[in-house]
């Protein structure tokens, strides 16, 4: 039973979403503030966090950044009431794996939760290739879901790991943003390219990629991205 930490200040929304998720066989701990939610991380040990962007006091962005400061791999789904482009991009770049726009539909949220958890725990793209692929300084362990750069481990969130696995499984192949949305986020409709762009930006930062001349993940303007193997 997946453990979901729900951080939402609106009582009616918090109780309604928590009840709906429990009916979908999730174990839910609900917190009304960012401070309370951060306190539940150790005691509840969630498998995933559903985080309201607009929280009083400690904002959702602050909570997201605080979680990422201590745990790069815990999946985070951000909820935003406005669907504002700037808020969404900032939230994704702060470390969220996915987002939903309020009012949240229980079935849609359940589907997003299960998709994110699958990304965190299922077999990787390119299964059947050698267990560890080496690309210059970068080593990708496809079976162990670990990545190292010059022997030093890089902690990646589930979406970042799946994105790297997908791109690196086919070096040189150009993937459109829509193809990556379907492969990584399991969005089989015309999804939001901001998910892809924000995830690429985070991944490049963690891989210490030069901003103007990335070595591994190249932008194909007007289309998408490709992985370049040195």
C-alpha positions as CSV (number, residue, x, y, z in Angstrom):
1,X,0.0,0.0,0.0
2,X,1.7,3.2,-1.1
3,X,2.3,5.8,1.7
4,X,1.3,9.3,0.5
5,X,2.1,12.4,2.5
6,X,-0.5,15.1,1.6
7,X,0.4,18.6,2.5
8,X,-2.6,20.9,1.9
9,X,-3.7,23.9,4.0
10,X,-7.4,23.9,2.9
11,X,-9.2,21.6,5.3
12,X,-12.0,20.6,3.0
13,X,-9.6,19.9,0.1
14,X,-7.2,18.0,2.5
15,X,-9.9,15.8,4.0
16,X,-11.6,15.2,0.6
17,X,-8.4,14.2,-1.2
18,X,-7.2,12.1,1.7
19,X,-10.4,10.2,1.8
20,X,-10.4,9.6,-1.9
21,X,-6.8,8.4,-1.9
22,X,-7.6,6.0,1.0
23,X,-10.5,4.6,-1.1
24,X,-7.9,4.0,-3.8
25,X,-5.9,1.9,-1.3
26,X,-3.3,4.5,-0.4
27,X,-2.0,4.9,3.2
28,X,-2.4,8.7,3.7
29,X,-0.9,11.1,6.2
30,X,-2.3,14.6,5.9
31,X,-0.6,17.8,7.1
32,X,-2.0,21.4,7.1
33,X,1.3,23.3,6.9
34,X,4.7,22.9,5.3
35,X,6.3,22.8,8.7
36,X,4.1,20.0,9.9
37,X,4.6,18.1,6.6
38,X,8.4,18.3,7.0
39,X,8.0,16.9,10.5
40,X,6.1,13.9,9.2
41,X,8.8,12.9,6.7
42,X,10.8,10.9,9.3
43,X,7.9,9.4,11.3
44,X,5.7,8.5,8.3
45,X,8.4,7.7,5.7
46,X,6.2,8.3,2.7
47,X,6.7,6.8,-0.7
48,X,5.5,10.0,-2.4
49,X,4.5,13.5,-1.4
50,X,1.6,15.5,-2.8
51,X,2.3,19.1,-2.1
52,X,0.2,22.2,-2.4
53,X,2.1,25.0,-4.0
54,X,0.3,27.8,-2.1
55,X,0.9,27.2,1.6
56,X,0.9,29.7,4.4
57,X,4.1,30.2,6.3
58,X,6.6,27.7,4.7
59,X,5.5,27.7,1.1
60,X,5.2,24.7,-1.1
61,X,8.3,25.8,-3.0
62,X,10.2,26.0,0.3
63,X,9.0,22.5,1.2
64,X,10.0,21.1,-2.1
65,X,13.5,22.6,-1.9
66,X,13.8,21.4,1.7
67,X,12.9,17.8,0.7
68,X,15.3,17.9,-2.1
69,X,18.1,19.1,0.2
70,X,17.8,15.9,2.2
71,X,16.3,13.4,-0.3
72,X,16.8,13.6,-4.1
73,X,14.8,10.4,-4.8
74,X,11.5,10.9,-2.9
75,X,8.8,11.5,-5.6
76,X,7.0,14.8,-5.3
77,X,3.7,15.8,-7.1
78,X,3.0,19.5,-6.9
79,X,-0.6,20.8,-6.8
80,X,-1.3,24.4,-8.0
81,X,-4.6,26.2,-7.8
82,X,-3.9,28.7,-10.6
83,X,-2.1,26.6,-13.2
84,X,0.1,29.7,-13.6
85,X,3.0,29.0,-16.0
86,X,5.6,30.8,-13.9
87,X,4.5,28.9,-10.7
88,X,4.6,25.6,-12.5
89,X,8.0,26.1,-14.0
90,X,9.5,27.3,-10.7
91,X,7.9,24.3,-8.9
92,X,9.3,21.9,-11.4
93,X,12.7,23.4,-11.4
94,X,12.6,23.2,-7.5
95,X,12.5,19.4,-7.8
96,X,8.8,18.3,-8.4
97,X,8.4,15.2,-10.5
98,X,5.0,16.1,-11.8
99,X,2.1,18.5,-11.2
100,X,-1.7,18.6,-11.1
101,X,-4.0,21.7,-11.3
102,X,-6.7,22.2,-8.7
103,X,-9.4,21.3,-8.3
104,X,-7.8,17.9,-8.1
105,X,-9.7,14.9,-9.5
106,X,-9.2,11.9,-7.3
107,X,-8.8,9.4,-10.2
108,X,-6.4,11.7,-12.1
109,X,-4.3,12.1,-9.0
110,X,-4.3,8.4,-8.3
111,X,-3.2,7.8,-11.8
112,X,-0.3,10.3,-11.5
113,X,0.8,8.8,-8.2
114,X,0.9,5.3,-9.6
115,X,2.7,6.5,-12.7
116,X,5.4,8.3,-10.6
117,X,5.8,5.3,-8.4
118,X,6.2,3.0,-11.4
119,X,9.0,5.3,-12.7
120,X,10.7,4.9,-9.3
121,X,10.5,1.2,-9.2
122,X,10.1,-0.6,-12.5
123,X,12.5,-1.9,-15.0
124,X,14.4,0.7,-17.0
125,X,14.3,1.6,-20.7
126,X,16.9,-0.3,-22.7
127,X,16.4,-3.4,-20.5
128,X,18.6,-6.2,-22.0
129,X,21.5,-3.8,-22.6
130,X,24.6,-4.3,-20.5
131,X,24.0,-3.7,-16.9
132,X,26.4,-0.8,-16.7
133,X,26.8,1.6,-19.6
134,X,29.8,3.9,-19.6
135,X,29.8,7.2,-21.6
136,X,33.1,9.0,-20.9
137,X,33.0,10.1,-17.2
138,X,29.3,9.0,-16.9
139,X,28.3,5.5,-15.8
140,X,24.7,4.4,-15.9
141,X,23.7,1.2,-14.0
142,X,20.4,0.2,-15.7
143,X,19.7,-2.6,-13.3
144,X,20.6,-0.9,-10.1
145,X,19.1,2.5,-11.0
146,X,22.3,4.3,-10.1
147,X,24.4,6.9,-11.9
148,X,27.9,8.1,-11.2
149,X,30.1,10.8,-12.6
150,X,33.9,10.2,-12.3
151,X,33.0,7.5,-9.7
152,X,30.9,9.9,-7.6
153,X,27.2,9.0,-7.2
154,X,24.5,11.4,-8.6
155,X,21.2,11.3,-6.7
156,X,18.4,11.6,-9.2
157,X,14.6,12.0,-8.7
158,X,12.5,9.3,-10.4
159,X,11.7,11.5,-13.4
160,X,15.3,12.5,-13.8
161,X,16.4,8.9,-13.7
162,X,13.9,7.7,-16.2
163,X,14.7,10.6,-18.5
164,X,18.4,9.8,-18.5
165,X,17.7,6.1,-19.0
166,X,15.4,6.8,-21.9
167,X,17.8,9.2,-23.7
168,X,21.0,7.2,-23.0
169,X,19.4,3.9,-24.2
170,X,19.6,5.3,-27.8
171,X,22.6,7.6,-28.1
172,X,22.2,10.0,-31.1
173,X,18.5,9.4,-31.5
174,X,16.4,12.6,-31.3
175,X,13.4,12.4,-29.0
176,X,10.6,14.9,-29.3
177,X,9.2,16.3,-26.1
178,X,6.0,14.4,-26.7
179,X,7.9,11.2,-27.1
180,X,9.6,11.8,-23.8
181,X,6.4,12.7,-22.0
182,X,4.9,9.4,-23.1
183,X,8.1,7.4,-22.2
184,X,9.0,9.0,-19.0
185,X,5.8,10.5,-17.5
186,X,3.3,8.2,-19.2
187,X,1.3,11.1,-20.5
188,X,-0.3,9.6,-23.6
189,X,-2.1,12.8,-24.6
190,X,-0.7,16.1,-25.8
191,X,1.1,16.8,-22.5
192,X,3.0,19.7,-21.1
193,X,6.5,20.2,-22.5
194,X,7.5,22.2,-19.4
195,X,7.8,18.9,-17.6
196,X,10.5,17.8,-20.0
197,X,12.4,21.1,-20.2
198,X,12.5,21.5,-16.4
199,X,13.6,17.9,-15.9
200,X,16.4,18.4,-18.5
201,X,17.5,21.5,-16.7
202,X,17.7,19.8,-13.3
203,X,19.4,16.7,-14.8
204,X,22.1,18.9,-16.5
205,X,22.7,20.7,-13.3
206,X,23.3,17.5,-11.4
207,X,25.5,16.2,-14.1
208,X,27.5,19.4,-14.0
209,X,26.8,20.1,-17.6
210,X,28.1,23.4,-19.0
211,X,25.0,25.5,-19.6
212,X,26.0,26.7,-23.1
213,X,27.8,23.6,-24.3
214,X,26.3,20.4,-22.6
215,X,28.4,17.3,-23.2
216,X,25.7,14.7,-22.9
217,X,22.2,16.0,-23.3
218,X,21.9,18.2,-26.4
219,X,18.9,20.4,-27.4
220,X,17.5,20.0,-30.9
221,X,15.9,23.3,-31.4
222,X,12.2,23.2,-32.2
223,X,12.0,19.5,-31.6
224,X,13.5,18.0,-28.5
225,X,16.6,16.4,-27.1
226,X,19.3,13.7,-27.9
227,X,21.9,12.0,-25.8
228,X,25.5,12.3,-27.1
229,X,27.9,9.5,-26.1
230,X,31.5,10.8,-25.9
